[in-house]
Amino acid sequence: MADVFPTIPEKITVHLGPPDSNADNVTVSFTDYIKNVASSEIYPTWNEEAIRANIYAQISYALNRVYTEFYPSRGYDFDITSSTAIDQKFIYGRNIFENIDRIVDDIFDSYIRRIGFIEPLAAKYCNGTTVTCNGLSQWGSERLADQGYSAIDILRYYYGDNIELVENVPVMDIPESYPGFSLKRGNGGRDVAVIQTALNQISQNYPSIPKIYPVDGIFGEQTENAVIRFQRIFGLTDDGIVGKATWYKIISLYVGILKLSELNSKGQTLSGSNLKFEDTLSEGSRGEKVSILQYFLSVIAEFIEYIPPVAIDGVFGTDTKNAVIAFQKYEGLTPDGIAGERTWNLLYNRVRGIISSLGIDFDLRLSSYNEYPGSPLSYGSRGDAVRTLQNYLNYIALSYRAVPFVTATGFYGNETEASVRGYQRRFSLPETGVVDEATWNSIGKTYIDLLNEVNVSLTQFGGQNLNKGDSDFQ
């Protein structure tokens, strides 16, 4: 994550092979990289709208790799690879087609993102003939362009209606995100703002990490407290100083949460489903269980590059079989492409581990909120039920400003009472500051509803300064 908001890098470093191969790295200008990829991936004779759609996808994919520091955060010294099994085709030293050269110069400073998100879309694509995927079909885009589709129409056809193009993005040199020295109280600047932004996003899934408001690039008491809490959760030295280990742990977790948010933003969730193994699934199977299997594979594919993504369509076709085989090979199972009980349970446990590692209560997302504890909670109450209530309120507070954040201590003090009153006032309940059964059930339902919606996300600058007294309400 090289900046709070994405920019176009002046240069990009490409590893000329799979990540762990003994291959050379080359550093080229970002525009030359995209021109090379486009000339290697698509045909210059295609309809120009199809060419533009493909180049937007290639730009966005590369920017996502750069912005999320996908490889540097894992210890590699490059931004992207030339492996088509993992990234995009890049042939060092190849010739560039004239019309692709022109089109890239025109649109290289634009990228795709989902509405409500800041990061460039990891715009997956495939040729659509010998290889299909849950993303743009290159040959399919050409057919759509011949039917009169514009570039943005093609992109929305494959990635959904909730995408937009960000244009005229500034170009600047983007160094490794870690500033080269530890950040601590008293520091200021862009690097501090990066950490504040990431910690606020992470705290959506770890409510005990205090929020940092405003994100001002000043490493003060709020930021120090958030860093200390983060370090304690993840077993780091809790000194409140962001050294290299803390920096990259924050960045890698931030990227993981964004990946799952991106998947959920497309409506791909497990909410309300029975996840227990029932019947063996194989090529030709159809129905809800196949959709669940495909969701499992899609989540895993976001975090394990070896597993190819699949469309979640409830039809067990060749793509789903190939993804099951890849997973079975990865886990050391017999690669027969059949989802029997052992394969299903390993998929379930792998997904559960991924989601839980991001601080998301996997089981709660799929069922309901905790039952009412049996008696009202009020000032002076203590225990697990109070801590659960506080975590619910903190998650709700991300979306409703009327509900104040609280410290999840398990003690019902002034902070918790004020938050409960804010909730009761916002949701038209009697403002007593006491959590009776009606208030508990309302808070729980709101919490579950928010969990099953697209995660609250940071957005780019709205175009005007906000001053004291400004309001969204007329």
N, C-alpha and C positions, 0 to 999 in steps of 0.2 A: 504494500500500500504506500505508494511513493508520495502521495499528497492527499489532503483532505478531499479534494475534488480531482477527478482525472484530468490530465493534460496530455498532449501529444508529445512523446519523447523525441528528441532530436535524433537519437541513435538507439539501436536495439542489438543485443548480443545473442547470436544464434549458435546453438550447439549442433554440429553437423552429424547428428545421429541420435539414437535413443539416449535418455538421460545418463545412464551408467556406462555408456560405451566410451572407449578410449578414442574419441574423435576431437577434431579441432573446434575451437570457438572462433567465430568471425563477428566483428562489430561493423554494422553498416547503418546508413541513415534509415530512419523509419520509412520514409517514402520509397527508397530503393528496395527495402524489404518487402513492402506491400506490392510493389510492381513485380518483383520476382515471384512472389506467391501467386499473384493473379495470373501471370504469364505461365506458371507451372500447373495451376489448378483448372483453368477454364480456357475456352477457345475464343480467340479474338474476333471470329466471324459471327459470334452470337449477337442476338438483339442487344442493343446498348442498355436497355433497362435491366435485362438479365445480368449483364456484366456489372452494372452499378450495384445491383442487389447483392451479388456475390462479393464484390469488393467491400461493401459496407460490412458484411458478415466477417470477412477476413480481417478488416481493421479492428472490429469490435472484439474478435477472439484474441488477437494479439494484445490489444490494450488491456483486456481482462487479465491476461497473464502478467503484464507489466504492473498494472495497478494493484493486483493482489499479491505481488511478489511471490508468485507460485513456486518458482524454483529457488530463488535466493533464500526464502524462509526455510527451505529444506536443506540448505548448505551448499547448493550448486552456485557456480560462478557465471551463470548465463540467465537470460530472460525467457528463452523459448527454444524448442528443438526443431530440427528439420524432419523428424520422424512423423510420417503420415498416420501411423497407428496411434499417435498421441496428440500431435499438434498439426501443423500445416506443411505442405510440400514447399521446400526452398532448395533451389539448385544453385549453389554458389557459382557465379561467373556466367550464368546463362544470358541469352539475349532477351530483350524486353520488346513486346509488341507495341507498335506506335500508338494505336488507339487506347491501349491499356495505360501507357505512359501518360497520355493526355487526361484520361478519366481519373486516375489516381491523383494527379496534380490538382484536379478540380475538387475532389471530395476527401482527401486524406485527413482533413481536420474535422471529420464528423464520425460519430459512432452511434450504435444502437444501445438503448437501455430500456428497461421496463419502467413504466410510469410509477413514480414513487420511490425509485431506487437511484442511487448515484453511480454505482459501478457499471462499466461497460458490460453488455451482455456477453456471456461466454457462448457465442453464436455457433453452435455445432452445425456441421453440414457434411454431406457425403454426395457421391456422384448420382445416387438415385437409381442406378441400374445394377451393377455388380455388388454395390454396398448400399444399404438403406439405413436410416437412423431417425431419431426423434429430433429432426432439425431440417434445415434447408436442403432440398434436392437440387443439385446443380443442373442436371438435365431437365428436371421438372420446372426450374425457374425459367429456362429457355422456352419451354412450351407455354408457360403462363404469359411470358412477355410477348410471344407471337399472337396470343389471344387478346392483347391490348392492356395487360396489367402493367402498372408503373412499378418502379423499383420498390417504393414503400408498400404498395399493394402486395407484391411478391413476399416481402419480408413479413408482413402481417399474416399472409396466408400460411406461412410455415411457423412463425414464432408467436402468433396470437395478436389480438387487437390491442393489448395493453403494452405496446412498445411505442417508442418515439425516437426520432433522430435528434441528437444533440449536434449542433453545427457551430462552426467558427470557434472550435476549441483552441485555446492558446497552445503554442508550441514552446517547449522549454527543455533544457537538459535535466534529466531526472537521474540523480545519483542513487546508489544503494540507500534505502530509507534510513537505516540506522545511521545516526549522525556522526558516529566515530568517537563519541564520548558519552558518558552517563548523563542523564537528565535528572535534576533534583530540584528541590524547592528553591525558588529564586530565579530559575531559568525562564526564558520566554522565547516565543517565536513559532515558526511553522511546525517544528518537530514536536513541540509540546501540544499544539493543536491537533496533530495527527493522533497522539496518544489519547487525548481527551475524547476525540471523536470515536476512536475504537473502543475505549472503555465504556462509553455511553451505550454503544451498540451491544457490547457483551453483557452489560448489566441488565438488558432485557431478559436474558436467560439466567443470569445470576443476580437476583434482586438485592442480595446483601452487599453488592458493590455499590457504594453511594453514587448518585448522579452528580455530574459536573456541570453546573450552570453558572454563567454562560461558558460556552467553548470559546475562550478568549486568548488562548496561546500563552497564558501565564500560569506557571507551575506554583500554585498556592496551596493552602491547606486542604481544599476540596480534592485537588488532584493527588496530593500526597496520600490522603486517606483512602482514595479509590485504588491507588497503586498498592498500598499496604494490604488492603483487603484482597485484591487480586493475587498478590504474592502468597498470602496465607492459604487461599483456596488451592493454589497449584503447587504448593510445596517449595516455593522459592524463598530466598532470604528476604524477610519482611522488613526491609530497611527504607521503603518508600522511594528508593532510587531506581530509575529505569536504566539498568545496564543492558548489555547485549542480550543476555538470556531472557530478561523480562521483556525487552522490546519484541523479540521474535516470538515469544510465547503469546503476547498480546496480539500480534499481527496474524499468527497462524490460526488462533481461535476466532478472531474477527472474520477471516476469510471463510472458515468452515461454517460459521453461522450464516454468512451471506449466501453461501452455496445452498444450504437447506432452505433459506428464505426464498431464493430464486426458484427452487423446485416447487415449493408450496405456493408461490405466487401464480403458478400455472394451474392451480386447483388440484395438484397431485398430493393428496394426503391420505392417511389411514383412518380418519375420524369415523367412528360408528361401525367399523368393520370387525368381523370375527377373524382373528388372526391365527387361530389354532389350525393345525394340519387336519384335513378331513379326507381328501382323496388325492391320489397321485395324478399329476398333471403332465401332459406330454403334447407334442405337436398335434394340432387339431382340436385341443380343448378350448372351451369358451366360457365366459361368465365372470362373475365377481371375483372368484378365487384367482383367476388368471390375471385380472387387473391388480390384485394385491401382490401377486408374484412379480408383476412388471414394476409395481411401485418399489418393492424391495430392491429389485435390480437397478432401478433408476437412482435410488438413494446411494447405493453402493458405487455405482458408476461415477457419481459426482466426487467420490473420495478415493476411489481406487481406479487408476487410469487403465489398468489391464481389462476391466470389465466394460464392454460396450454398452451404451445406453439403448433403451428400447422405448417404443411408443406405448403408452398405457391405453390400450384399446380393447382389452378383454379377449383378444384373439391370440392364441398360442401359435404363432407362425415361425418362420425360419429365423427371424431376428431374435425372438425370445429364446428359441432353442439354442442359438449360438451364444447368447448371453449366459444362459444356464450352464452350458458347457465350459465357458470361460471361468465362471464362478467355481464350478466343480474342480477344474484344474488348479485354480488358485488355492482351494481348500484341500487339495489332495484326494478328492473323491473320484470315483469312476466317472469319466466324462461322457455320459450317455445322453445328456440333454433332457433327461426326465426328472421332474421335480417330485421325488418321493419324499417320505417322511424325514429322512436324514438331511437331504438337501434343503427342504423347507425350513427345518428347525435351525440349521446353520445360517440360512439367509435371515431368518427372524432375529437370531441372536446377534448377527453382525449389524443389522440395521438398528436394533435396540441399543447396541453399544455405541454406534456412531451418534445417534440422536442424544443419548444420555451424556456422552462425552462433551456435548455442546451445552450442557446445563439445562436441557429441555426434559421435563418430566414425561417420559415416553408413555407410561401407562395412563397418566392423567389425561394426556391429549386424546387418548383413544376411548376413554370411558366417560366419567363424570367427575364433578368436584367431590371433595370429602363430605361425608354426611355431617349434618348438624350435630355438635358435640353433646346435645341433650339438655343443656342449660345455657342461659344467656351469658355472653362475655361482656364485661364492662371494666371500668377503671379498677385496677388492682388485680385483675385476673392474670394467671400465669399458665405456661405450659405449651405443649405442642399445638393445641388448637389455636392458641393466640399467634404462634409463629406462622402457622398455615394461613390464618387470616391476614397477617401482615404481608406475606408473600403475594397473596391474591391482590391485596390493595396496591402493592407496588407495581404489579403488572398492569393493573387497571389504570394507575396513575400515568403510565406511558401514553395513554390515549385520551385521558380526561384530565384536563388541567385543574378542574375543581377538586380533584382528589389528591391531597398532599402525599408525598413519599414519607415512609416511616423507616426506622431502623428495626430490622427483624430480630428482636432480642427474645421474644417469647413472653415479654411483660407488657401488659396493657396499660400504658401510661398516657400522658397528655398528647403525645404525637399520634398515637393510635386512635384516641378518641376524636381528635381533630380530623383525622383521615376518614373515620367512619361517618362523622357528621357531614363532611364534604361529600361523601358518597350518597348518603341518605338525601341530602339536599339536591344533588344532581339528578337522582333517580326517583324523586318525588315520594320518598318514604318519610315517616315521622322522624324528625331530627332529634333523636334522643341521645345519640352517642353510645347507645347500647346495641349489641348485636344479638337480637332475638332470632327466632327461626326464620322469619320472613326476610330479615336483612341478610342473614347468612346465605339463604338460598338465592337471593337476588345477586349478592356479590359473587357467589360461586358460578352462577349461570353466566354472568357478565364475563368472568375470567375465562370460562370455557369458550364462550363465543369469540373472544378476542384471540385466544390461542388458535382457533380454527379459521381465523381470517389471515390475510397477508400480514406479515410482521410489520410493525411500525418502523418506518425507515427514514433516514435523513434524506433531504432533498436539496437540490442545488439552489443557489442564491436566487431569490425571487425577482430580482431586478430593481428593488428599491430598498432604501434604508428603513428600518423600523425604529421608531422613537417612542418615548414615554407618552402614553395616551392613545397610541394607535390601536385599532381593533379590527378584527375580521367581520364584526357584526355591524350592520347598518341600522 
